[in-house]
Amino acid sequence: MSMFCYQCQETAKNTGCTVKGVCGKNEEVAKLQDLLIYTCKGIAEIVTKANVDVTTISEINHEVLKSLFITITNANFDDGAIEEQIKKMMTLRDELKGQNSASDLNEAATFNVSGREQMLEKASAVGVLSTENEDVRSLRELIIYGLKGMAAYTHHALNIGKENKEIYAFVYEGLASTLNDGLSADELVALVLKTGEYGVAAMALLDEANTSKYGNPEITQVDIGVRNNPAILISGHDLTDLEQLLDQTQGTGVDVYTHSEMLPAHYYPFFKKYDNFAGNYGGSWWRQVDEFGPFNGPVLFTTNCIVPPRKDEIRDRIFTTGAAGFPACGHIEADENGKKDFKVIIDMAKQLPSPTEIETGSIVGGFAHNQVFALADKVVDAVKSGAIKKFFVMAGCDGRMKSREYYTEFAEKLPKDTVILTAGCAKYRYNKLPLGDIGGIPRVLDAGQCNDSYSLAVIALKLKEIFELEDVNELPIAYNIAWYEQKAVIVLLALLYLGVKNIHLGPTLPGFLSPNVAKVLVETFGIAGVGTVEDDIELFMA
């Protein structure tokens, strides 16, 4: 096979992409990403065996986060940029090794390659399948994918100036563990749960960063129509990029619209001061192939999820920044102070037509934990009176598969005395449906981005306290979660660490779970797949 990757839900035949990624990445990109991860493992080997104080290696900490982020599904397709990142990480690794003595280092800490061909040859030997035992491989990859999601959230917090040295230390511990052939399956399972523990810490850190700078999300109606001004569409997750773009577009006559996972930015009080912050355009990430055309203006990707554009005209209007990248698209780098100059994007917007309207109306969101706590009395009364029979956590990801229509149908057919708690782009399957409300409480409560699944966990723990329950699983809450990529993996591991059981995960269980590892998750945590809408609703409501 020319490559092997099975880290996302859409992996070919749910077993692995072996020629080209369903996401669109080619063989070279896949292999270079494998080598970048391996290089980070080598750094982790040095840090852990030399007992390096992570507070003394800030640049390495930050570059490891970025490297892990680069390899997340749909984040970076630019083989040249990934090659340069590998070279940077090898240089940092060798400098670290020269400054710290450590014995019995793994080959990941000592290999050297130069040039594309050598890199690809090395990558073929150190990729996912280099671990022969499928159960060990499965557990190692589960840790790696959790670390990728954790790195993404930690990277966003870092951009706002928030760090947690304990998270860095665990990232190195987790990476190094995947090189240790002496660890038993039980020890690797324990590390999987420890990954969930630090996933909670990473999401809490990002929540603190976002709310301390931008305020607590509040109930907000977001316009989904358009204005008659030239505009820029911003996608991804990074709020600091949005802030800088809004600052630079003020007074220029250029509007800014959010796309996909950037929608929840409208819920933060901070951003409401910008009169050119127009609304949200389009839906979930995978719909961009049809929606970027009629938008007409330039598009800025701050993170994943990029879908390779079908037309050069669209590609010419796409820009990336941070860990994101796509060949032949403009890339905006930050200066040494983290500032980015978006002038080229703004100038392009001024020369292009205003967006074509594709829908009208508004959608409501902003139900993060602080806002829900403000409504706690109302929610509790509705539960006690029987007006709300059950909450359904339907957080997670959206995707292209037809099987994901299950989630729209599930939401439509839920009894009218149930409420959906959501976060992430999974909400686009049902957040525009007329599902109504219960005594003024909307039946879809959108907490925000995928990292705001943390809010849903905090809400559940608060309800457990209010109702004086011993176990969070005694609450009238069911979990029917859709997943797609590695940020969803860390959310799942975080929920497992918090003790949440009987999570249904779909539309398919991860292809990277070996039969034995899947069995452990089923027997220990009650993880299950999805069935038919009718059968699942009957099961959940029983």
Buried (B, 14 or more C-beta within 10 A) or exposed (E): EEBBBBBBBBBBEBEBBBEBBBBBBBBBBBBBBBBBBBBBBBBBBBBBBBEBEBEEBEEBBBBBBBBBBBBBBBBBBBBEBBBEBBBBBBEBBBEBBEEBEBEEBBEBBEBEBEEBEEBBEBBBEBBBBEBEEBBBBBBBBBBBBBBBBBBBBBBBBBBBEBBBEEBBBBBBBBBBBBBBEEBEBEEBBEBBEBBBBBBBBBBBBBBBBBBEBBBBBBBBEBBBBBBEBBBBBBBBBBBBBBBBBBEBBBEBEBBBBBBBBBBBBBBBBBBEEBEBBBBBBBBBBBBBBEBBBBBBBBBBBBBBBBBBBEEEEBBBBBBBBBBBBBEEBBBBEBEEEEEBEBEEBBEBBEEBEBBEEBEEEEBBBBBBBBBBBEBEEBBBEBBEEEBBBBBBBBBBBBBBBEBBEBBBBBBEEBEEBBBBBBBBBBBBBBBBEEBEEBEEBBBBBBBBBBBBBBBBBBBBBBBBEBEEEEEBBEBBBBBBBBBBBBBBBBBBBBBBBBEBBEBBBBBBBBBBBBEEBBEBBBEEBBBBEBEEBEEBBEEBBE
